[in-house]
Each structure stands twice: as C-alpha cells, then as structure tokens.
Amino acid sequence: MIDPAAIEALAPDDRKLWEALGDAKPLYSSMPTPGAAHSLEVGRFVAQLLGTPMMPWQEWSLRLKSERRPGGKRYRFRTYFETVPRQSGKTVGTRIDAVTKALTIPGRRMYYTAQTGKDAAERWNEMVEAIENSPLASKITKRASIGSQRITFSNGSRLSPFPPTGKSLHGSTPHDVYLDEIFAFDAVQGSELTGAVKPAQVTLEDRQLLLLSTMGNAKSDFINHWVEVGRAATADPVSEIGYLEFALAPGLNAFDPDNWDFHPALGHRITKEDIAEASEVVSRGEFERAYMNRKTTAENSFVPLETWDALAADLTPVSLSEVTVAFDVAFDGSRAAMVAAWYGAEGKICIKVIASAPGAQWLLQMYEQDIKPAKPRAVGADSIGETKAIVDALLVKHPAASLTELKTRDFATACISFKNRIMDGTLVHDGSPTLREAAAAAEIRPLGEGWAFSRSRSPEPICELTAAAVAVRLLETKKKISKPQLFTYEH
C-alpha cells in the first residue's frame, strides 16, 4: 500500500498529478523523485498529435516510467511493470510512450509482444494506424511483410512486433521491450522471454523492459511473481523496478458500484453502466480479474463468496444414521474429505465437513471405524480418478458395502442442484474454512448439456466441495424423514 508520508514528500508538479487522479488512486505505486528529469511534457504533446490526450493515470504512469537518473540518459527503472483493469487505456499509454521515445531518441530500437504473435501484430497495426492518421504520418515508413514488420521513423528509430518466444529476439539489441498481457504467460514462457530480453539489452545503458497486464489467477505464476516483486519494490526507494497497480482494495465487494471509483478510466472512457454491463456478460471470476484487477482463485467462480458466507450457521448435530455421507479425493491425491448432509429446520439441507485431511487412505479407516457402524442413510462418491481408487479399495475390503457411485450425468445434476440451493438459500453449512476455500477455488467444466466441478482445472483441491455436492444429491434422492432424531456427533 502507499505510505501517506510519500505523498506529502511529492514535489509540487508531481503532487498535482497525484491530485488529478481524484478517487482513482493506485493501490500500489512507485513514487517519482522530486526534480528528476522525465518525458511527461513531450508525451503530452505526442498524445495530442495522436489524437488521444492522456488520462490522469496515464500521465502518472508516463511520469514514472520516463524518469531519468542524474546525468540524463539512464532510466531510473530498468524494469517497469504496470497492472490496470480492462478498458483503462493501457495500450494507448504504451503507444504514447513508444512514440515519445522514438521521436526524442534517434535510433531507438523498440519491440512489442502480447499473449500471442497474432495479438502482437494486431496491437502493432493499431499503433501504426494511429500514427498514419496523425500529423506524424510523414515521419514514418512502414514494412508490413510478415516476419519483418516494423515502422521506421525519419530519425532511424523503429518499432517492431514479435512473437512471444525467447528465440524471436535472437540477434536483436533492443532498447525497449514491451511485454503486454503477461497474465497469459506461464512460468516457463515468461522466464524464457525475460531470459532472452535481459542478455539482449545488457550492453545498452538506457535500456528498459516494460511489463503490462491485467491480473491473472492462482495459476498465473509468471505475473504473480512480478506482482510480489513490484509491490515490494515500491517500499525500496533505490529499486530499479518501477511498479504501478490500480485494483479494487481487499475486502470490498466487487459487485457494488460504489466501489468502482478506483477504475482509472472511469469518467474518461468508461462509465459505471459499462462496468455493470460487463458484470452481466462474463463470469464472476473473470469480472473480478479483468475489471476489478484482482487475482482470482478460480477463473470462473461458480457462486459469489458473499452468498456462500451468508449461508453459514450453527448446525444442530444429528446422528450419523440420519445423514447421507459422501467422500472425495483431490485430483492429485494430495488430500481428501468426507461430508455429511441432512435436512434441518424449514426443510433446508445442512452440510458439515466430517473430516478433511492430507492423503486419502485415512478414508478407509474412517469408514470402518465411524461410518459403517453408524449405518447412515447413504454413502457415496463421484467415482472417478483418485476417488475411484478409494472406492475400489473399500469394496474389496467390504464387498457387501452399500455404496452409491454417481454416474457422469448424476454428478452434473448434483453440481447444478447444489448451486441452485446455494442461490435460493435452501442450503446451510457449518462455516468450514476448508469448504469455503474449495468453493472459492472451484472451476467448472461443460459436461453433456450441463456442467460440473472440475478437479483438474481448479487451482486448489476442491474435494470438500465435491463431497458436499454428492452428499446433498444422495439426500435429495432419499425419502425425506419428517421427524429426525437429534443427538450429537462430533469427530
């Protein structure tokens, strides 16, 4: 977060830039050095020529990334990373920065890429079109041949797109490399890219690597690493890494329009109505990632966590003989869970995590010692993958066991019914932290004409959630008992 003392220490001109941000203040930001040389004034002129006057956040960004060290040539930040929400004008800001450098530094060599070579070429073409439709058109020549695309300015500076592979820069000596939408790069691809850029730039004193992106999810190892590095760098005044992050603050509801004022383009190129519309056409997880610029646990959250949290309750314990029990094992076998379901007050279904622990073999012992003797109404599982191995082992030891194995269609129905009960409030749970974590991490996948939870796609184990959905489905298919006997079961 930003230290208020750092704001107080800003030079007057920089303080004006900060105040111009209004309510759209960054969550994290490097701070400009008072009196340092930079290219903001030239950038403003270039932005006007390109027909895209800068928004306040773009001016703040350009002030930071164009700052020079004493002596005037070397950039303060040899690596600069900015992460902003979708529709902020990140690409326009990049265009202004690149053209400003091209015009003011003869012979500048700049390279740009995005999540794919096709995306990089499309963004580069947009940059070229903007220049060709401006008074700067006479200052450039364009080469459009695939594989050798570039624009060359009259002073010898040039800007080229390249595919996002380490080999693409072989033999090049780039002053500037722009890596856009780095959330799409996995750890290997990202490391190969940066591993190729740094040696190619090492002999250039005024080099700069610029990373740009919206946030990723729990699987986005490359950008998640750089977010950690960038945030830490904001607390180090001598760091050569610059960082700027506009995102919804932790703890705020992403779907409350009163919390959207942080968006740096709000009131300039986007409205709250636009953001509200986006929230209706993308998944909740994608909305939080793309428009709130939050790292999401899952790409497609199946229910809002605030809705899930509202269903937590103090449950009246019941006998195991009155519940259905289901178990599940994580995709990689790292942990397993067992969950009970029963009817409570007002006909609502109650769910409780009986046990959740590393490994899976303990399920066999628990079945033998606790579940089988209690004779629950039903015991079952979505018998697939690691869970199937436990089911088979259990049936070998207990061939007469009454165990329900859900079929593919049944599991899809279980997941859909489970979600419906959450959304209509006919389900309550015990507030288990591990069950909540599973709900937050759960990814979904198409299954027939419906959908189901995906163990393999989810970034964290979701065995508690899967077991809960199966337990609820088992209960739904059993005849309801009108007067259950109540007594305590604690494991």
N, C-alpha and C positions, 0 to 999 in steps of 0.2 A: 504494500500500500504506500501512499505518498505521505511523506513527513511534512506536516504543516510548516515546519521551520524552513524547509527547502523552498516553499512558495514565498515565504517572507524574504528570502535571500535573492529572489529574482531581480535582475536589472529592470529598470522602468519599461523598456521596449518589450522585454520578454514577459513582464507582468501583464502588459496589455494583451499579448497573445493568449495568455492563460485566462484572463477575464473574458476574452471574446468567445471562449469555449462555452460560456454560460453554464447550463446544467449538465452539459455533455462533457464531464471531466473524465480523464482516463483513470482506470483502476490502478495502473502502474505506469510510470514514465521516468525515463532518464531526465535529468534537468540540464538546461543549457548553461554554459559557462558565461558569466557576465563579461561583456566586452569582447567575446570571441568573434572572429570573422566567420561569416556564413553567406549563403547564396539566396536568402529569402527574397530580397528586393528584386533581384534578377528573375527569380522564379515567379514572382507576381506578374512581372512584365510578360514572361513567356506564357503564363496561364491565360492572360488577356489575349495574346496573339492566337492562342489555340482555341479561343472561344469558351474556355472553361475556367472562369475565375475561381480561385481556391476557397473552399470552405474553411472555417477557423481551424478545424482539426488538421487539415492538410497543411496549413501554414505552420502549425505547431510541429508537425512531423518533418516538414522540409527544414525548418529552423534547426531541428535536432540532427538530422542525418547529414546536413551540409556543413555542419560546424567543423572548422579547421583548428588544428593545433597551432601554437605560436610558430611563426615562420611562414604560414600561409599555404603550404602545399599539402601536407599530410592531413587526412581526415581524423577527427577525434575518435570516431567509431569506425574501425575497420570491418566490423560486422554490425549490421543494424537489422533488427527484427521488429516488425510491427504486426499486430494481430487486431483486426477490427471486424465487426459484424458484416454480414452480407448487405449490399446496397449502400456501403459507406463511401464509395468512390475511390477505392484502393487502386484500381487500375489507372484511373485518371491521375491520381497523385504520382504514380510511378512514371507515367508519361511525362508529366511536368518536370520531374526530377531528371529523367534521362535527357530530355531535350535541353534543359538548362545546362547540364554538363556538356552536352555535345556542342552547344553554341559558345560556351565560355572557355572550353579547354580543347584547343586544336589537337587533332589526332587521337581523341578519346575512343577506346575500343570497348563497346558495351554488348553484353549478351543477355538474352532473356529466355526463360523457360517457364512452363507451368506443369500441371499434372500429367499431360501427355504432349507429344510433339505436335499433334493436331491442335490442341488448345493453345500451345505457344505460338503457332503460326497464325491462328485466328486473332489472338490478342495483338500480335505484332502488326497484322494487317490493319487492325483498328487504330493503332498508333500512327501508321503510315497515312491512313485516310484522314486522320485529324490534322496531320501536318500538311498534306496535299490540299486540304480545304482551308488553309490559313495563309496569312501573308508570308509564311516561311516556305511555301511550296517551291519557290525558285532557289532555295538554299540546299535542296537535296536532289540526289539521283537515286533511283530505285532499281534493285536487281530482284526479280521475282522468281528466278529458277529454283525449283525445289532442291534443297541441299546446299544452296549458296545464296539464300535470301539475305538481303541487307539493304539498309539505306545508308548512303554516304553523304555527309554534309560538305559544304564547299570548303570548310577548313580541314577536311580529312577525317573528322570524327565519323564513326559508324556504329550502327545498332543492328544486331542480328538475332533472330530466334534460333534456338537449338533444342533438340530432343532431350528429355531429362535423363540422360545416361552419362556416366563418367567418361566414356570414350569420346563423346561428342565434342569435348573441348581439347582433345589431344592436338598438340601443336599450336594451340592458341595462347596468347598472352593478354588476357582481358583485364582492363582497369576495373570494370564493374560487371558483376554477375547478379542478375535478379532471379531469384527462385520464388515463383508465385504459387500460392495454394499448396504449401508444403504439408498440409494435413493429409494430403493424398499419398505422400511418400512413406513407405515403410522404413524400418530402421536400416535395412540393407541398402535400399535405393538412396535414401538420404545421405547415408555415410559415404556411398560411392560418389555422389555428386559433390559433397563438400570436400571429400578427399581428393577429387580431381581439381577443384577450384583453387584450393589453397596453394598447392605447388605451382600452378599456372600463374598465380598472381605474385608470388613471393618476391620477385625482383622489382616490383613496382611500388614505389613509396606511397603513392596516392591511390592505392587500391581500396576497393570496398565490395563486400559481399552483402547483399540485401535480401533478407528473408521476409516473405509476405504471406499472410494467410488468415482465414478464419480458424477457430479452434477445431480440434479433432475429437475423437472419443478415446475410451480407455485403451484401445488397440493402437492408437496413433503414436507409436513410440518415438518417432523422429521429432515431431513437433512438440510432444510432451516434454522431451528432454530440453528443447530450446526454450520452452516456456519457463521451466525451472531455472535454466541458466540466465535467461533475460531478467526474470524477476529479481534474482539475486544480484545481478549487475546494477540494478537501479539503486542499490544501497552502497555501491562502491564508486565513489566519485572519480577514481582513476581508471576504471574499467574501460577497455577498448570495445566493449559490446554495448550498443545502444538498444533500448527496448521501449516499446510503446504498446499499451494494451487498453483497448476500450471494451468493456464487458459488463454485464449485469453483476452487481455486487452479490456475494454469497448471502444466502438467507432470504433473498427477495423472490417473490412469486413471479415467474417468467411470463405468466399469462394475465397479469394485472397491468393495464395500460398506464397506470400511474407510475409504474417502474420503468417505463421505456425511454425516459428523458435522457438516459445515458447515451443513446444511439447518436453517434457524431454527425450523422447526416439528417437527423430529424429536423424538419422545418426548412431544409435546404433542397434535398432531392427526394425525400421520403416523408410520409405522414404516418400518424398512428393508425389511420384507416388502412394504409398499405400494409403495415405490420400485422394488424388484426386479420386482414385477408390472408396473409401468408400463413398465419397460425391455423387457418381452417383447411389449407390445401396440402400441408406437409405433416409428417408425423410429429408427435410432441417432442421426441428426442431430437429430430432434425431441426425443428423450430428453435429449440434451446441452443443447439450447436451453432446454427447458421445466423440466426437473428439476434440472439442474446449473447453470442460468442462465449458460450460456456462449454467446457469439456464435458461430454456426456458419458455416462457409464455404458449406455447402450445407444445404438444408432436409432432404434425405433422403440421407445418406451411404450409398453403396452397399456399402462394406465398412469395418470398423474399421481405422483407420490403424495401430494397433499390429500388426494382422495383416499389413497391407501391408508395414510396415517390417521385419517378421521374414523377409520373402522376399528381401531384398537380399543379393546375393552377388557375389563376384569371378568374373566370367564368363570362360571360356576363349574367346578370339576365334576366329572361324571365317571361312572365305571367304564372300564375298557370294554365290557360286554355290551355297552350301549353305543359304541362308536364304530366307525369304519377306519381302517388303518392302511396307509399306503407308504411305500418307501421308494427312494430313487437314488441313483448313483451319478455323480458328476461325469461329464463326457470323458475326462481324462482319468477317472477313478480316484481322484485326489480326496474326495470327501463324499459323504452320503448323509441322508436324512430320513427320518420317519415322522409322519404327521398323522394326527387323528382328526376326525370330523364328526360332528353330531348336531342334532337340532337343539337349539336353545329357545330362549324367550321369543315370543312373537313369530315363531316359525323360522327365525334366522338360523343359518348354518354357522356353527362355531368351528374354528380350526385352531389347533395347537401343535406346535412343534414338540414332539415327544423327545426326540434326540437329534443332534446334528454334530458330526464329528469327522475327523480325518479318516481316510481309508473307507473300506466297505465291508470287510469281513465281520466286523462287530455286529452287523445287521443279523447274521445267522444266530449268534449267541443271544441277542436281544429277542429274536423271535422265539427261540427255545425257552428262555427263562421268563419272559414277561408277556409276550403276545399270545402264544399258543395256549398257555394255561388259562388266560383270561377269556378266551373264546369271543373275540369281537364279532360284530355283525358281518364284517367282511374284511379281508386282507387282499391287497392287490398292488399292481405296479404297471407302468408302461414298459413292457418287457422288450427292451431294445438296448443294444450296446453293452456297456458295463453293467447296467441293471439286469439285463438278460442273464449274464454270468451268475449273478447272485440268485436270481430266480431258479436257474437250473440247479445250482448247488443246494438250494433249500429243498427243492423237490426230490433230489437224490437222497437227502437225509430224512425227508419227511414225505414219502411218496403219496401218503393219504391226505396231505395238506390241502385245504380248500383255498386255493389261491387264484384270484381273478387276474388274468393277463389281458390288458387292454389291446384291442386291435388298432390299427392306424386310424381308422375312421372314428373309433371311440375316443382316442386321445385328442383328436381335433375337436370333437364335441366337448370333451372335458375342459379344454383350454378356453373355448369360446363361452361355455356356460360359466366358468369361473370368472372370466372378465365381466360378463353380464351381471353377475351377482355383486361384484365389486362396485360397478357403476350404478346399480339400482339400490345399493345399501342393504341387500338381503344376506350379507355375509359379515361376520366379525372375526377378529383374530386376536391372539394373545400379545401382540406387540413385539414379537420376537425380532431382535436385531438381525439375525441371520436370514430370516424370512424377508425382512424389508430389503436387505442387500440383494437378495435374489430377485425380488420384484423390480428393483432399480436396474439390475444388470440384464434382465431377460430380453433377448432378441426374439423376434418371431419370424416364421418362415411360411410360405404357402404350403398347404397340404390338401390335395384334392381341390374341392371347391371352397375350402375354408383355410384355416391357418392353425399353427401350433407353436408352442415354445420350442426354440432351437437351442439345444445344449451346445452344439459345436460352434454356433455363431456368437453365442453370448460370451462377453469378455471375462466373466467370472462364473464360478459354479452356480447353478440355479436349482440344485436338487431339492431344496426346501420348497420352492415354488411348484416344481413339477409334482412332487409328492402331495402337496396340498391340493392341487387341481385334481389329481387322481382320487384322493380320499373323498373330496366333495362329489365327484362323479359316482363313486361307489355308493355314497349315501343317497344320492338322488335316485338311483336305480333300485333302492331297497324300500319296502313299505315303511311309511313313517309310523313311529311309535308315539302314541298320543301322550303317555304319561311315563317318561323315562325315570328310572330310579337314580337319584342323585347321591353320589358319595365321592370321596376324594381319590384321585390317582395322581401321584407325583413320582416321577422317575429321577 
